[in-house]
Amino acid sequence: MNDIFSSLFSSSSTNDHSKVIDDLEMGQMAANTSEVKNLQKFYKDVEIIKDQLDQVETIYKRLQDSHEQSKTIHNSKPIKQLRSSMDSDVSSALSKAKFIKTGLESLDRDNKESLKVPDCGPGSSSERTRSSVVHALRTKLKDTMERFNSLRERIGLDYKETVERRYFTVTGVKADEETVDKLISTGESETFMQKVIQEQGRGRVIDTIAEIQERHGAVLEMERSLGELHQVFLDMAVMVEYQGQQLNDIAGNVNRANSYVRKGTETLQQAKILQKNTRKWTVLAIFILLIIILIIVLPIVLRK
């Protein structure tokens, strides 16, 4: 993009989107009085959504730390406590993500209504500002939800490795991938462990079973909750792509309009130069014609 809105389309990092929004809030895009008034409530709503996005980002980092901590725990009780904390965090993140999504939809409706305000119609700086800021917010939410989805996949992979290790601890045999997948997908890992106890009477397996049960419950709950967050991500991905195309169309129209203005200005300048030259040559032609007339008429007059 070569226009003043090019930075709004960057999705390289969350900080880029935050900077775009902050810059706009500080009034770095010029607008007339009507547009400024039109944007005041808009920026208040944007600030609320930004605050919620920051909170979701904080929850993500906390979940990430909790997951890393869970790898070092080998007892059912602390795992249960950690599971409760993580469940609460995911539930909070889901609630905030839905709130943000609803807030963005509300901004979309407000943006349509604002087009009816004098000096704030299609193509105005107010309309472009609103569209660009909402797009930046929606992109930031999409990127955050994508990180939650990556965490969900990582938790699943780590749980799979845990089941492998516990299987080996109990049986002394390294489980193949098919066996591990079956134990996880059918929820038979706990049943299998109990069967081993009955057959082998290995009391030390009890703690392992309790740990596996807690981990399995935690993973199932995480899959469900983070799956809902993933749906928010999918919704945002569709909207970000759609709005990105719209903004590209707006940017293209602005570029074309600027091009037409430049060409019109150049044509006008050329017309002025041509007009000036034409006037100059007309005067010169009249002057020459007068001289010719004098040359012809003067001898006749003198003879008389």
C-alpha positions in Angstrom: 0.0 0.0 0.0 1.3 3.4 -0.9 -1.3 5.6 0.8 -1.7 7.0 4.3 -3.6 4.0 5.5 -1.0 1.4 4.6 0.1 0.8 8.2 -3.4 -0.3 9.1 -3.3 -3.4 7.0 -0.1 -4.8 8.6 -0.7 -8.0 10.7 2.9 -8.7 11.5 2.4 -8.2 15.2 0.0 -7.3 17.9 2.0 -4.2 18.8 1.6 -2.9 15.2 -2.2 -2.9 15.6 -2.0 -1.3 19.0 0.2 1.5 17.7 -2.1 2.2 14.8 -5.1 2.5 17.1 -3.1 4.7 19.6 -1.9 6.9 16.8 -5.4 7.5 15.5 -6.7 8.2 19.0 -4.1 11.0 19.4 -5.5 12.7 16.3 -2.8 12.0 13.8 -5.4 11.8 11.1 -6.9 15.2 10.2 -10.7 15.7 10.4 -13.0 18.6 10.4 -15.2 19.6 13.4 -18.1 17.3 12.4 -15.8 14.3 12.0 -14.1 14.9 15.3 -17.5 15.0 17.1 -18.5 11.9 15.2 -15.4 10.0 16.4 -15.6 10.9 20.1 -18.0 8.1 21.2 -16.3 5.8 18.7 -12.9 6.1 20.4 -14.5 5.6 23.8 -15.9 2.3 22.6 -12.6 1.4 21.0 -10.8 2.0 24.3 -13.1 -0.5 26.1 -12.4 -3.2 23.5 -8.7 -2.5 23.7 -8.8 -3.0 27.4 -10.6 -6.3 27.0 -8.1 -7.4 24.4 -5.2 -6.6 26.8 -6.9 -8.7 29.5 -7.3 -11.7 27.1 -3.6 -11.4 26.3 -2.8 -11.5 30.0 -4.9 -14.6 30.5 -3.2 -16.3 27.5 0.3 -15.7 29.1 -1.0 -17.0 32.5 -2.4 -20.1 30.8 0.9 -20.7 29.1 2.8 -20.4 32.4 0.2 -22.8 34.0 0.7 -25.4 31.3 4.5 -25.3 31.7 4.1 -25.7 35.4 1.8 -28.7 34.9 4.7 -30.6 33.2 6.7 -30.5 36.5 3.8 -31.8 38.7 3.4 -35.6 39.3 0.7 -35.6 41.9 -3.0 -35.6 41.4 -3.9 -32.9 44.1 -1.8 -30.0 42.7 -2.8 -31.0 39.2 -6.4 -30.7 40.3 -5.8 -27.3 41.7 -4.0 -26.2 38.6 -6.7 -27.6 36.4 -9.3 -25.5 38.3 -7.3 -22.4 37.8 -6.8 -23.0 34.1 -10.5 -23.8 33.6 -11.3 -20.5 35.2 -8.9 -18.6 33.0 -10.2 -20.3 29.8 -13.8 -19.5 30.8 -12.8 -15.9 31.4 -11.0 -15.6 28.1 -14.0 -17.1 26.3 -16.3 -14.7 27.9 -14.1 -11.7 27.1 -13.6 -12.9 23.5 -17.3 -13.1 23.0 -17.7 -9.6 24.5 -15.1 -8.2 22.2 -16.7 -9.9 19.2 -20.1 -8.4 20.1 -18.4 -5.0 20.6 -16.9 -5.1 17.2 -20.2 -6.0 15.6 -21.7 -3.0 17.5 -19.0 -0.8 16.1 -19.8 -2.1 12.6 -23.4 -1.0 13.0 -22.4 2.4 14.4 -20.1 2.9 11.5 -22.9 2.4 9.1 -25.1 4.8 11.0 -22.3 7.4 11.0 -22.3 7.5 7.2 -25.6 9.5 7.5 -23.9 12.3 9.5 -22.9 15.4 7.4 -19.3 15.4 6.2 -18.9 11.8 7.4 -20.2 9.9 4.4 -18.4 7.3 2.3 -14.9 8.3 1.4 -14.6 10.8 4.3 -11.6 10.6 6.6 -14.1 9.7 9.4 -15.3 6.7 7.5 -11.8 5.5 6.6 -10.6 6.0 10.2 -13.5 4.0 11.6 -13.1 1.1 9.1 -9.3 1.0 9.6 -9.5 0.9 13.4 -12.2 -1.8 13.5 -10.1 -3.8 11.1 -7.0 -3.4 13.3 -9.0 -4.5 16.4 -10.5 -7.5 14.6 -7.1 -8.5 13.3 -5.6 -8.3 16.8 -8.4 -10.5 18.2 -7.9 -13.0 15.4 -4.1 -13.2 16.2 -4.8 -13.6 19.9 -7.3 -16.4 19.2 -4.8 -18.1 16.9 -2.3 -18.2 19.8 -4.9 -19.8 22.0 -5.5 -22.4 19.3 -1.7 -23.1 19.2 -1.7 -23.5 23.0 -4.6 -26.0 22.7 -2.7 -28.1 20.2 0.4 -27.9 22.4 -1.5 -29.1 25.4 -2.9 -32.1 23.4 0.6 -33.1 22.2 2.1 -32.8 25.7 -0.8 -34.9 27.2 -0.1 -37.6 24.6 3.6 -37.6 25.6 2.5 -37.9 29.3 0.3 -40.9 28.6 3.2 -42.5 26.7 5.5 -42.0 29.7 2.9 -43.3 32.2 2.2 -46.3 30.1 5.9 -47.2 30.1 6.1 -46.6 33.9 3.3 -49.1 34.5 4.0 -51.7 31.9 7.7 -51.4 31.2 6.7 -51.4 27.5 7.0 -48.5 25.1 3.5 -47.9 23.6 3.2 -47.4 19.9 1.4 -44.4 18.5 -1.8 -46.3 17.7 -2.1 -47.6 21.3 -1.6 -44.1 22.8 -4.1 -42.5 20.4 -6.7 -45.2 21.3 -6.2 -44.7 25.1 -6.7 -41.0 24.7 -9.6 -41.0 22.2 -11.6 -43.7 24.0 -10.7 -42.5 27.5 -9.5 -46.0 28.4 -6.2 -44.9 29.9 -7.6 -44.9 33.4 -9.4 -48.3 32.8 -6.2 -49.8 31.5 -4.2 -48.6 34.5 -6.8 -50.1 36.9 -6.6 -53.4 35.0 -2.9 -53.5 35.5 -3.3 -53.0 39.2 -5.7 -55.9 39.4 -3.4 -58.1 37.5 -0.1 -57.1 38.9 -1.0 -55.6 42.3 1.4 -52.7 41.9 0.4 -50.2 44.6 2.6 -47.5 43.3 0.4 -47.3 40.2 -2.4 -45.7 42.2 -0.9 -42.3 42.2 -0.1 -42.5 38.5 -3.8 -43.4 37.8 -5.0 -40.5 39.8 -2.6 -38.2 38.0 -3.7 -39.5 34.6 -7.4 -39.1 35.5 -6.8 -35.5 36.5 -4.8 -34.7 33.4 -7.3 -36.4 31.2 -10.2 -34.4 32.7 -8.2 -31.2 32.3 -7.4 -31.9 28.7 -11.0 -32.7 27.8 -12.2 -29.5 29.4 -9.4 -27.5 27.8 -10.3 -29.0 24.4 -13.9 -28.0 24.8 -13.3 -24.5 26.0 -10.4 -23.7 23.7 -12.4 -25.2 20.9 -15.0 -22.5 21.4 -12.3 -19.9 21.4 -11.1 -21.4 18.1 -14.6 -20.8 16.6 -14.2 -17.1 17.6 -10.9 -17.2 15.7 -12.5 -18.7 12.6 -15.2 -16.0 12.7 -12.6 -13.3 13.0 -10.5 -14.8 10.2 -13.4 -14.6 7.8 -14.3 -11.0 8.8 -10.6 -9.8 8.7 -10.3 -11.1 5.2 -13.5 -9.5 4.1 -12.7 -6.2 5.7 -9.2 -6.3 4.4 -10.6 -6.6 0.8 -13.0 -3.7 1.5 -10.1 -1.5 2.8 -8.0 -2.4 -0.2 -10.9 -1.3 -2.4 -11.2 2.0 -0.5 -7.4 2.4 -0.7 -7.5 1.7 -4.4 -10.3 4.2 -5.0 -8.4 6.8 -3.0 -5.3 6.1 -5.1 -7.3 6.3 -8.3 -9.0 9.5 -7.2 -5.6 11.0 -6.3 -4.4 10.0 -9.8 -7.3 11.6 -11.5 -6.8 14.8 -9.5 -3.1 14.9 -10.4 -3.9 14.3 -14.1 -6.7 16.9 -14.0 -4.3 19.4 -12.4 -1.6 18.6 -15.1 -4.2 19.0 -17.9 -5.4 22.3 -16.4 -1.8 23.6 -16.3 -1.2 22.5 -19.8 -4.5 24.2 -20.9 -3.4 27.4 -19.2 0.0 27.3 -20.9 -1.7 26.6 -24.2 -4.2 29.4 -23.6 -1.3 31.8 -22.8 0.6 30.7 -25.9 -2.5 31.0 -28.1 -3.1 34.5 -26.8 0.5 35.5 -27.4 0.4 34.2 -31.0 -2.9 35.9 -31.6 -1.5 39.2 -30.5 1.5 38.7 -32.6 -0.6 37.8 -35.6 -2.7 40.9 -35.2 0.4 43.0 -34.9 1.9 41.5 -38.1 -1.5 42.0 -39.9 -1.5 45.7 -38.9 2.0 46.1 -40.2 1.0 44.5 -43.5 -2.1 46.7 -43.7 0.1 49.8 -43.0 2.6 48.7 -45.7 -0.2 48.4 -48.3 -2.4 51.4 -47.3 0.3 53.9 -46.5 1.7 54.3 -50.1 -1.8 54.7 -51.4 -2.6 57.4 -48.9 0.7 59.2 -49.6 0.0 59.2 -53.4 -3.2 61.1 -52.9 
